[in-house]
């Protein structure tokens, strides 16, 4: 817990200055987890448990060691940061290649989906807080209003998909797909929320703001579609859904090419397009399902 407190205090805009503290804290946490897995491996006689503990332990310990190495100034900060980032990408996607091993230990999928949905809701809450920090008592920026509407629409996409499209009663699944696609959702929300305050404070250009927002929307919907791809209820046509999503993305991009100099028109267009897609998503993808 103390390491987590240190970690939270290491997050600021000058990441290079706090890298030793941040990387050191995360590496110590991973080292602790890795040691626990190796201890479990040495104290169990079950072959499946031993194999899983060994693989996860090695993966986490390697990530921890790479994190510690990046603290040493053996090269420029950019190279060390890239190494640190790659180590965490490996830790994040590594369990995907252990699917067969993990299938021997099915998770309580309903509980797992609930935990990840709650964490996602926290991120939506943080996005709303980002809106609040961008609002000034004596001056209301129009971007704050449209950003709030955008967050509401994305929240509607997520909660409708979670409640009406996700099969939370699955058995014999390790839930790796759910965890992986949520990475994309988290990244998408971060990319959408982070630049808004900078744009309102005139620290970000219009083109850069729209580009980052578009990337965030793409990541978010890749995660949403991926969630249904792995754990959908009933019939789910992945190909048709991807085609429709691509069409909407092309429409957004086409209009953006002409109105990129006017962010207000672009935001109105984005909200209108997402509102239409939300209705079509509920009607066609979720089959007009309703709450019981």
Secondary structure per residue as TSV (DSSP state, phi and psi in degrees):
chain	resnum	aa	ss	phi	psi
A	1	X	-	360.0	-39.3
A	2	X	H	-63.2	-38.2
A	3	X	H	-65.3	-36.9
A	4	X	H	-64.6	-38.1
A	5	X	H	-63.4	-44.9
A	6	X	H	-61.1	-41.4
A	7	X	H	-60.8	-43.7
A	8	X	H	-64.7	-31.4
A	9	X	H	-80.9	-8.3
A	10	X	T	-91.8	-2.1
A	11	X	-	-93.5	110.0
A	12	X	S	-153.6	-178.3
A	13	X	S	-70.2	-22.3
A	14	X	-	-96.0	72.5
A	15	X	H	-68.7	-28.1
A	16	X	H	-63.3	-39.3
A	17	X	H	-69.6	-30.9
A	18	X	H	-100.7	5.8
A	19	X	H	-58.1	-45.0
A	20	X	H	-57.4	-41.6
A	21	X	H	-69.4	-45.0
A	22	X	H	-65.7	-52.4
A	23	X	H	-64.2	-36.7
A	24	X	H	-65.3	-41.6
A	25	X	H	-66.1	-47.4
A	26	X	H	-65.1	-37.6
A	27	X	H	-67.9	-37.5
A	28	X	H	-66.0	-39.6
A	29	X	H	-63.6	-45.6
A	30	X	H	-65.2	-37.5
A	31	X	H	-61.0	-42.0
A	32	X	H	-61.9	-45.3
A	33	X	H	-66.0	-43.3
A	34	X	H	-61.6	-40.7
A	35	X	H	-62.9	-38.3
A	36	X	H	-63.7	-41.0
A	37	X	H	-64.4	-42.0
A	38	X	H	-67.8	-35.4
A	39	X	H	-63.9	-41.1
A	40	X	H	-63.6	-39.8
A	41	X	H	-61.2	-38.9
A	42	X	H	-81.2	-10.5
A	43	X	T	-116.7	18.1
A	44	X	-	-127.4	148.0
A	45	X	-	-104.9	-8.5
A	46	X	-	-73.2	122.1
A	47	X	H	-58.0	-42.3
A	48	X	H	-65.8	-42.1
A	49	X	H	-66.3	-40.7
A	50	X	H	-62.7	-43.8
A	51	X	H	-64.5	-45.4
A	52	X	H	-66.2	-44.4
A	53	X	H	-63.0	-38.0
A	54	X	H	-64.9	-47.1
A	55	X	H	-66.8	-45.1
A	56	X	H	-67.5	-38.6
A	57	X	H	-61.8	-45.7
A	58	X	H	-63.9	-44.1
A	59	X	H	-58.7	-46.7
A	60	X	H	-71.4	-37.9
A	61	X	H	-66.9	-37.1
A	62	X	H	-63.3	-43.6
A	63	X	H	-60.5	-41.6
A	64	X	H	-63.9	-44.8
A	65	X	H	-63.8	-41.4
A	66	X	H	-63.7	-37.3
A	67	X	H	-62.8	-43.1
A	68	X	H	-64.2	-37.4
A	69	X	H	-63.4	-36.6
A	70	X	H	-67.9	-15.8
A	71	X	H	-72.7	-30.9
A	72	X	S	-72.1	126.8
A	73	X	-	-77.1	60.0
A	74	X	S	-81.7	-13.4
A	75	X	S	-153.0	-177.6
A	76	X	-	-64.6	160.3
A	77	X	H	-61.4	-38.4
A	78	X	H	-59.6	-44.3
A	79	X	H	-65.8	-43.6
A	80	X	H	-65.8	-37.8
A	81	X	H	-66.3	-41.6
A	82	X	H	-61.8	-40.3
A	83	X	H	-63.4	-42.3
A	84	X	H	-63.3	-43.9
A	85	X	H	-63.9	-45.3
A	86	X	H	-61.6	-38.4
A	87	X	H	-61.9	-37.6
A	88	X	H	-75.8	-31.5
A	89	X	H	-63.5	-42.3
A	90	X	H	-62.4	-42.0
A	91	X	H	-64.8	-33.5
A	92	X	H	-74.8	-42.5
A	93	X	H	-96.5	-9.8
A	94	X	H	-54.7	-45.6
A	95	X	G	-60.0	-20.4
A	96	X	G	-60.2	-35.3
A	97	X	G	-83.8	3.9
A	98	X	G	-111.1	24.8
A	99	X	H	-57.2	-46.3
A	100	X	H	-64.2	-37.8
A	101	X	H	-67.9	-41.7
A	102	X	H	-69.8	-25.7
A	103	X	T	-64.4	-17.5
A	104	X	T	-74.8	-10.1
A	105	X	S	-130.2	70.9
A	106	X	-	-59.7	140.0
A	107	X	-	-88.0	164.8
A	108	X	-	-80.0	91.4
A	109	X	H	-61.5	-38.9
A	110	X	H	-62.2	-39.8
A	111	X	H	-67.9	-39.9
A	112	X	H	-63.8	-45.2
A	113	X	H	-63.0	-36.7
A	114	X	H	-64.7	-43.1
A	115	X	H	-63.7	-44.8
A	116	X	H	-71.8	-32.9
A	117	X	H	-66.3	-37.9
A	118	X	H	-65.9	-40.1
A	119	X	H	-65.4	-38.3
A	120	X	H	-64.4	-39.7
A	121	X	H	-63.3	-35.0
A	122	X	H	-62.5	-39.8
A	123	X	H	-67.3	-37.0
A	124	X	H	-63.0	-39.3
A	125	X	H	-62.7	-40.4
A	126	X	H	-64.3	-33.3
A	127	X	H	-65.9	-39.3
A	128	X	H	-64.7	-38.7
A	129	X	H	-62.5	-36.7
A	130	X	H	-61.3	-36.7
A	131	X	H	-64.0	-44.4
A	132	X	H	-61.8	-40.0
A	133	X	H	-70.2	-19.4
A	134	X	T	-89.6	-5.5
A	135	X	-	-95.4	127.7
A	136	X	B	-108.5	144.0
A	137	X	T	-59.1	-40.8
A	138	X	T	-96.1	-1.5
A	139	X	B	-153.1	116.4
A	140	X	-	-103.1	116.5
A	141	X	-	-84.4	136.2
A	142	X	H	-61.6	-29.1
A	143	X	H	-62.3	-30.5
A	144	X	H	-62.7	-42.2
A	145	X	H	-64.7	-49.1
A	146	X	H	-69.5	-32.1
A	147	X	H	-65.4	-40.4
A	148	X	H	-62.3	-43.7
A	149	X	H	-62.8	-39.7
A	150	X	H	-61.2	-43.3
A	151	X	H	-65.0	-39.1
A	152	X	H	-62.2	-42.7
A	153	X	H	-64.8	-44.0
A	154	X	H	-65.6	-38.0
A	155	X	H	-61.5	-39.8
A	156	X	H	-64.3	-42.0
A	157	X	H	-57.8	-47.7
A	158	X	H	-67.7	-48.7
A	159	X	H	-69.8	-34.7
A	160	X	H	-67.9	-41.4
A	161	X	I	-65.8	-41.2
A	162	X	I	-65.7	-46.0
A	163	X	I	-79.5	-38.2
A	164	X	I	-108.1	-19.2
A	165	X	I	-113.0	-16.7
A	166	X	B	-95.1	129.9
A	167	X	-	-86.7	97.4
A	168	X	T	-88.3	2.6
A	169	X	T	-99.9	13.3
A	170	X	-	-65.1	147.6
A	171	X	-	-122.8	165.7
A	172	X	S	57.7	42.9
A	173	X	-	-134.3	142.7
A	174	X	-	-86.3	-11.5
A	175	X	-	76.6	14.3
A	176	X	H	-63.7	-38.4
A	177	X	H	-60.9	-42.6
A	178	X	H	-62.2	-44.2
A	179	X	H	-63.4	-44.1
A	180	X	H	-65.7	-46.2
A	181	X	H	-68.1	-26.0
A	182	X	H	-69.8	-24.7
A	183	X	H	-58.1	-43.3
A	184	X	H	-65.3	-39.6
A	185	X	H	-63.9	-43.7
A	186	X	H	-62.8	-44.9
A	187	X	H	-62.6	-42.0
A	188	X	H	-60.4	-46.2
A	189	X	H	-64.1	-38.8
A	190	X	H	-65.1	-41.5
A	191	X	H	-67.6	-28.1
A	192	X	H	-81.6	-40.4
A	193	X	H	-79.4	-39.5
A	194	X	H	-60.7	-45.1
A	195	X	H	-77.4	-13.5
A	196	X	H	-62.2	-48.8
A	197	X	H	-63.7	-36.0
A	198	X	H	-67.2	-38.8
A	199	X	H	-66.9	-44.2
A	200	X	H	-62.9	-33.0
A	201	X	T	-84.9	11.7
A	202	X	T	59.7	30.9
A	203	X	-	-102.4	1.4
A	204	X	S	-140.0	135.5
A	205	X	-	-73.3	161.7
A	206	X	H	-62.1	-45.8
A	207	X	H	-64.4	-40.5
A	208	X	H	-66.4	-41.5
A	209	X	H	-61.3	-46.1
A	210	X	H	-67.8	-36.6
A	211	X	H	-64.5	-47.2
A	212	X	H	-63.6	-40.4
A	213	X	H	-62.5	-41.8
A	214	X	H	-63.0	-44.0
A	215	X	H	-61.0	-40.6
A	216	X	H	-62.6	-42.0
A	217	X	H	-64.6	-41.2
A	218	X	H	-60.9	-47.9
A	219	X	H	-60.4	-43.3
A	220	X	H	-60.9	-47.1
A	221	X	H	-76.8	-26.4
A	222	X	H	-61.7	-41.6
A	223	X	H	-65.7	-42.0
A	224	X	H	-63.9	-47.1
A	225	X	H	-65.1	-40.0
A	226	X	H	-62.8	-36.7
A	227	X	H	-62.2	-42.1
A	228	X	H	-72.1	-32.9
A	229	X	H	-60.5	-41.2
A	230	X	H	-83.0	-37.7
A	231	X	H	-136.9	44.6
A	232	X	B	-81.5	158.5
A	233	X	S	-91.4	141.3
A	234	X	S	61.3	-145.9
A	235	X	-	-89.7	132.5
A	236	X	-	-137.1	112.6
A	237	X	-	-87.2	97.5
A	238	X	H	-63.5	-45.5
A	239	X	H	-60.6	-47.3
A	240	X	H	-63.9	-40.1
A	241	X	H	-65.2	-41.8
A	242	X	H	-65.0	-39.6
A	243	X	H	-62.2	-44.9
A	244	X	H	-64.5	-42.1
A	245	X	H	-63.0	-38.9
A	246	X	H	-65.0	-40.3
A	247	X	H	-61.8	-44.6
A	248	X	H	-63.9	-39.1
A	249	X	H	-65.0	-39.9
A	250	X	H	-67.0	-39.2
A	251	X	H	-61.2	-44.7
A	252	X	H	-60.4	-45.0
A	253	X	H	-67.8	-38.8
A	254	X	H	-61.9	-46.8
A	255	X	H	-67.6	-36.3
A	256	X	H	-61.7	-31.8
A	257	X	H	-63.5	-26.3
A	258	X	H	-98.4	-23.6
A	259	X	H	-119.7	18.4
A	260	X	T	-61.2	-22.3
A	261	X	T	-81.6	-9.9
A	262	X	-	-122.7	96.3
A	263	X	H	-67.6	-32.0
A	264	X	H	-60.8	-48.1
A	265	X	H	-63.3	-39.5
A	266	X	H	-63.0	-41.6
A	267	X	H	-67.4	-39.7
A	268	X	H	-61.8	-44.9
A	269	X	H	-62.1	-41.0
A	270	X	H	-63.2	-45.5
A	271	X	H	-63.8	-43.6
A	272	X	H	-63.3	-45.8
A	273	X	H	-63.2	-42.9
A	274	X	H	-68.3	-34.0
A	275	X	H	-64.1	-44.4
A	276	X	H	-63.1	-43.5
A	277	X	H	-67.8	-33.7
A	278	X	H	-61.0	-42.9
A	279	X	H	-64.4	-45.9
A	280	X	H	-66.2	-35.0
A	281	X	I	-62.2	-46.2
A	282	X	I	-66.6	-40.9
A	283	X	I	-74.9	-46.2
A	284	X	I	-95.3	-45.8
A	285	X	I	-78.4	-44.9
A	286	X	S	-91.1	1.4
A	287	X	T	66.0	32.4
A	288	X	T	55.2	31.5
A	289	X	-	-65.7	152.2
A	290	X	-	-128.1	162.6
A	291	X	-	-72.6	137.4
A	292	X	-	-81.6	360.0
